[in-house]
Amino acid sequence: MAHKDELGRWGERIAADFLVTEGYDIVDRGWRCSRGEIDLIVRRGGQTAFVEVKTRRSVRYGHPLEAITPAKFSRLRVLAGEWCRTNGHDTGLIRIDGIGIVGDGAHIESLDHRVGVIG
């Protein structure tokens, strides 16, 4: 596995642990279909959140959440709809969240959870 991929997997584990401490239940991780992947799907209080996790070693090239472009957000909306159809989820509120993590794969410098990311 490439070093970049290892950092991304580490960030997804950190994000999942963080969300659990915030009272979310993990519904799915790394869900894939032909159109792409959703990093985390979580639920709390009748709401389902589709979470995109972006991890970077530094902010030299911008904050990790800046990588969630309007095009990426649109694709996440399509993926969320596909997950809902595939899993029979037709009730309740859904949203797309972003978690940006800056860290070196062992230590977290910062973690930013944005609820309802706007693309």
Secondary structure as GFF3:
##gff-version 3
##sequence-region A 1 119
A	DSSP	alpha_helix	3	21	.	.	.	ID=ss1
A	DSSP	beta_strand	25	33	.	.	.	ID=ss2
A	DSSP	beta_strand	36	44	.	.	.	ID=ss3
A	DSSP	beta_strand	47	56	.	.	.	ID=ss4
A	DSSP	three_ten_helix	64	67	.	.	.	ID=ss5
A	DSSP	alpha_helix	70	86	.	.	.	ID=ss6
A	DSSP	beta_strand	93	103	.	.	.	ID=ss7
A	DSSP	beta_strand	108	114	.	.	.	ID=ss8
###
